[in-house]
């Protein structure tokens, strides 16, 4: 890959498969309202590229994508958005653009061939792609890409990603996008020969605006800013006999990693999904085994590079709980007065004192069904595959158990929750006669309530700020977990505050 004459990059497309891979990469970048300007001489492959892009978005390799040379525009209603494929070759003047109806579908993606015919009417925010015949044969092309305005960052990151794959030896691997989570991370499954791997694309997190004491939310809540925590924890968990993915290659600064593929077998089954008891029992056993160990807080990442896990401290617990006030209450048309907010924080400080004094361990923090896989062919604890632990902290063992048994996205029957809670407590007490079961139950209830409080705010924020309303369907389940956790006698005053100030989901 070499530098383009303008900001961006140039890539050699050595065959049709390479063209299809690049088209898929661009397709995965796109969102509603994006504009792609596709340039090149006659025969350079513009329509071929557009067909590959549309087929990827449609998830249909056989979709009919006729050239719009004579119709000028073609509309496609695709799963993620409407796409308009335009060809301006026969356009006599830019003034004729208004007659094409490109503005008739708000939020549509526009892919435009011969964009030079549009003159100065091209949007400032766009992706430019140029194609030219190469010297390597009939299917060989050179492509240059550049992002303008809001698209610049995405295109530049794609260039860095392709460089990373080439350096790691996977530039020709077949890649299929995997459904993402609520974060900014994305994943693809790589297939090269008989080998299947996962590539993680985790852009470094900007700090964001300061929210308290000049610090951003991510800094106070100890949210991972790069892939170093993931790499460190993955190796440390594997060293302790657990099934975290092996990391084959990583760029710690850019936020890319090639990982072992642990498959796609879940801990749940059915529609709606229900926990599979045996698998949840084994996941509980993973926590039992992990929490028996003496665990360090500083872990190696690479030669001369180490990562120190942050503490799950009071400020982190409180800033997470405040998401309820800042996002969930406004979503429900409510608001916390200054006095109500002050009382909320005071009550949580009191409730969290025993949590902060409790013995500390690794808190993986997202130990629940979306981030656990079932590895049938393995044995014992290694049958549970662990994912999404980069935000791990040093804190109370009850947090991860509450994450598992009061799952935000799966209905865990109360009978199963009680049985697995008992399984955990008995095992811990058998190993340590001083284990305080009653004290642990209080910690479990407190952390379940704190976690549900946080998640109500996060799911409301995903809807209102990030345009992801699909998480709202889980609010009733999370609210029910919150109400159940708050019934613990030690949380009575906090329960009264919630009853007075927090309306249920609609």
N, C-alpha and C positions, 0 to 999 in steps of 0.2 A: 504494500500500500504506500503511495507517495502523496505528497501534499498537492492539493488542487491549486489552480491559479487564483482562486478566491478561497475564503475561509471554508473549510470543509475537508473532504478527502476524496481520493480517487482509488478505485478498486478494479482489478482485472476480473472479468467474468469469463472464465476459460471455457465454459460449456453451458448448455441449457440448464443443468442442475444448479450451477452457480448463480445464474440469473434468477431462478426460482427462489433460491435461498435469500438473495438480496431483496427480492420483491416481498417475501415473507417478513423480513426484518423491518422493512418500511411499513408494511401493513400493521405490524405490532406496535409501531410508534404512534399510529394515527388515533385521533379522537374526534368527536363531533366538531364540525366547523373547520377542520384542517384543509389546507390547500396544497396540492402537489403540482408543480410545474414540470412537465416532462418534455425535454428538448432533445433534438437530434435530427440528422438528415434523413431523407427517405431511405427506408431499409435498415435504419440503425437499430430497430427493435423496440420502438416505443410502445406499440400496441401489444406486442408479445409480453413486455414487462407489465403493462397494465392488466392484461389477462391473468398473469400469474398472481398479481397483487389482489385482484378481485376474487379469484378462485380461493386464495388463502383466507380472505375475510369471510367468504361464504362457506368455508369448510366443505367445498365441493369441487373436486378437480375436474369434473365433467360439465360444470356450469357453462352455458353458452354466453360468450362475450364477443359480440360482433364489433367490428371496427366502426366507430361513429363518424367516419370520414364523410358519409353522405347525409346521415341524419343529424350530424353535428353533436348531438348529446344522446346519451343512454343513461337511464336511471336504474339503480339496483337497490332494492330494499334488503339490506343485510342485517344479520343479527345484532350488530353493535350500533349501526347507524345507516342512514341512506347515503349512497355514493352516487355521484354524478360523474360520468366519464365523458369528457368533451374533447372534440377535435376541431381546432380552428383553422385547419389547412385551407378550407374554401372560404374563410371569412374575408370579405373585401375590406372592411374597416373596423376598428375597435368600437365604433359607435353601434355596430350591429350586435354587440354582446348582450345588450339589454333585451333583445328579442329571444335569447336562448333560454331564459327562465332559470338562470343559475341561482337567483335569489329566492326562488319560489319554494324552496325546501329548507327552512331554517335549520341550522345544525348539520346540514349535509356535508360530507367530505367531497371535495372537487378534485378530480385528477384531470389535468388539462394538457393535451398534446398541442404542439406548436404555440406555446404561450407567448412568443414574441409578437403574435398577431394581436394580443390584448394590449400591447403598448404599456402606458403608465397606469392602466387600471388594475394591474396585478396587486394583490394584497401585500402589505409589508411583512406580515407574518406568514411564511410559507416555506415549503421544502422544494428546493430546485434539484432536479435530477437530469443530468445530461448523458446521453448514450452516443457512442461512436463505434464504428467497425474497428476491430483489432486486427493484428497481423498473425494471429495464431490459428486461423481456420474459419470455416463458414459460421460457426456458432460463437466465435470469440468476439467479445465486446469489451470496451472500456467504459466505465461509468464514473462520473464525478457527482458528488452530493454536497450540498450546502444548505444550512438552515438559516433562515432570516427571522429576526424578531424573536417571538416566543418559541419558535421551532429550533433555534440555534443550539440550545443546550442538548436537546434530544438527539439531533444529528451528530453533534460532536461526541456524545457519549456512545452512539452506535459505532463511530469510527474507533474509539478506544476499545470497545467490546470486541470488534472484529480483530483488532491487533492482538488482544489478549488470547483469543481463541487460536489465532495463527501461532503465537509463541508457545502455547500449550499443546500444539499438535492436533487441534480439532477444527481447523478451518473448513474441512470438507465434510464434517459430520452432519448428518441429517438432524434438524432441530425442530421440536414440536413444543409450542408454548403450553405451559401447565397453568391451570386456573390459579390466580394469585390469592393472597390474603388481604387483610385490611391495611397493610403497610405499603410503602413505596417499593418494596422488593418485588422482583419478578423472577420466574423460573422457566427453564426450558429443559426438556429431556433430549440428550444427545445420543444418537445412535451411529456408531462407527464400526462396521463389520458386525461382530456378535456382541460387542460391548455396548452397554447402556449406562449412561452417566447423567448427572444433573448439573446444569450450570446455573449458578445464582448470580443475579444482577442486583446488587444492593448499593444504590448511589449513596455516597457519604451524605449524612444529614446536616443541613445547615442548622446553626444554633437557633434561628428563629428570633422573634422579638423578645426582649426581656419582660418577664412577668412579675418577678419578685427579686428584690435586692440586686437588680441588674443582671439576673440570670434568666436564661430561657427555660421553658418548661422541660425540654429534653435534658438539660443539665441537672435540674432539681430532681426529676424523676429517674435519673440515671438510665436513660434510653441510649442504646448503643449507637455510636456515630459512624462506625465503619465495620469491616468484617473481622477485625482482629479478635474481638470477643468470641465470635462463632468459631473461628479456627482454633483458638485456645481451648474452649470448652469441649469442642468435638474430640480433640485429642485426649483431653483429661478424662472425659466420660468413657472413651474406648479403653484407656489404660485401666479403668476400674471395672472392666468386664461388661460394659453396657453398649448397646447398639446405636451409637451416634454415627453419622456418615464419615467415612474416611475422606480427607481433603487431598485431592491429587494435585491441584494447582490453585494458587490464589494470588491476587494482586491486592495487597492490604490497603493501599492508598486509594486506588480507583474503585474498589468494592466489587470485585469479581472473584468467583471461586468455582472450580469444577469438583463435584462431590460424588461420592458413591451413591448409586441409585438403590434406595431401600424398597422400591416397589410402590404399590398403590393400594395395598390391602388395608382396610380401615379397621378401627376398633368397634365399629357400629355396623348395623345392617338394617335393611328395610326402608320403607317410605311411609311416614317419617322415620328417620334413623333411630334405632334403639341400641343401647349398649349391649355388647356380647359379654355375658357375665365372666366367662373364663378369661377374656382378654383384659377386662377391667381388674380382675383379681391379680393378673400378672403385672399390670401397670402399678397397682398398689404395692406389690412386692418389690418393684423397682425402687419406689420411694423408701420402703422399709430398709432395703439394703443400702441405699445411698446415705440415708440419715443415720446409719450406725457408724459411718466412717468418720475419721478425723480428716477434714478437707482443708487444703490450703486456700488462701485468697489470692495468691499471685501465681500465675501459670505461664509457661513458655509459649510463645507464638512462633518464633523463628530464632535462629542463632542471634544472640545479643538483643532480642526483642522479647519483652514480657508484657503481660496484661494483668492488672490488679483489679479484681472484682470490687465494685463499690458496695457500701453497706446499704441495706434497705432501712434507711433512717427515717426519723419523724417527718422531716421536710418532704421526703419522697411520698410517704403514705398520705400526707395531708394534701399535697398538690394534686395527687390522683383523685382523692375524694372530692376536691373542689370542682372537678369536671361535672359533677352532678349539678352544682349551682350555676356553673357557667354555660352549660349546654342542655342538660336534660330539663331543668326547670323552665328555661325560655321556650324550649320545644313544646312543653305542655302549657304554655301561656302563663306561667307563674314566675315569680321572682323572689329572691331572698333579700330582705332588707339588710342594712348594715348590721343591725342588732341580731337578726337571725343568723347571718353568716358568722358573726363573732361567737355566738353560742354554739353553732355547729362545730367550729374549729375547737372550741374549748372542750366540748363533749368528746370529740375524737381524740384530743390529746390525752384525756383521762382514760378513755377506753384502750388506747394503744400503749399505755405504760407497761402492762404485763408482756405485751408483744415485744417491746424493745428490750426487756430484761430476760427474755427467753433464750435458751441455748441457740447458737447460730449454726447454719449449714448452708449449702448451695441451694438457692431458690431459683429454679429454672424459669419460673414466672409465667410460662404459658403451657403448663403441663395439662393439656386437655385434648379432647378427641381430634380436632383438626390437625394437631401437631404430633400425633402418635400413629405409628403404622404397625401392622401385625406381620411378623416374619415367621410364617408357619414352619419353614424348614429348619429354623434355628431352635435351640433348646433353652429352657429355663428363662432367666431374666433377659437373655439376648433376643427373645421373641418380640420384645417391644422396641420398635424403632423410634428414636428420639429426634425431633426436629424443632427449629425455632426457639433456641435457647440463648440467643445472643444478648438478650436483655437480662441475663441472670445476675443476681445480687447475693450478697451474704445476708441471710435473715432467718426468720423462724420456719421450722419444718412444716408447720400446719398450713402454710400458704399453698404449697403445691398440692397437698391432699384436698384442700377446698377447691382448687382449680379443677381437679379431676372429677370430684364427686358432686360439685354444683356447676356443671358444665353450662356455659352460656348458650350453646347451640344445640344441645341434645337433652332431652328429658331423661334424667337419671331417676328411676323410681325410688321413692323414699326408702323402701325396704332394702334395695341394693345399696343405697348410700349408707344406711345404718350398718348393714352387714360388713361393708368394706371398711368403714370407720372402725368397727370393732376388730376386724382382722388386723388393721394397722396398729391399734392400741395394744392388743394382746401380744403381737410380735415385739413391739418396742418394750413392753413390760417384761416379757420373758428374757430379753437380752439385758435389761437394766432394771433391777428391782426398785430403783429410786425414781423410775419414770412416773411422773404425776399425771394420771389419766384425767382427773377432773380439771386440772390446770390446762391440759392440752385441749380439752373440749371447749374451754373458754376461748383459748387462742383460735381454735378452728372457727367458732361462731363469729368472733371479732373480725378475723381475716376474710371469712366468707362475706360478711356484711360490707367490709371495706372494698373488696374486689367487685361485688355487685354494684356498689355505689359508683365505682370508677367506670364500670362497663356501661351502665346506663348513660353516663356522660359521653363515653367514647362512641357508642352507637348513635346517639343523637348528633354528635359532631360529624360522624361519617355521612349522615344524611344531609345536614345543613351546610357544612363547609365543603365536603368533598363530593357531593352528588352521588352518594351510594345508599339509596333508600332501602336496599335489600336487608340491611342489618336491623331495621325497625321491627321486622317480624319476630325477632328474638326478645324484644323488650318485655313482653308478659312473663316469659320464663325467668328472665333475670330478676324482674321485680318480685316474683314469687319466691325466688331464692333469698332475696334481700329480706322479705317479710319473715321468712322462716328463721333466718339467722338472727334477726333482731329480737326474737322471742327468748333468747338466753337471758336468764335473770340478771346477769352482770351488765347487760346493755339496756336496761329499762329506761334510763333518762334519754339515751340516744333514740330508742324506739319512739318515745313520746315526741321528740323533735320531728322525726320522719312522718309520724301520723299527722302532725299539725301542718307540715310544710311541703310534703312530696305527694303530688297526685299520681295515681296509677297510670299506666299507659292507656291510650285510647282503645 
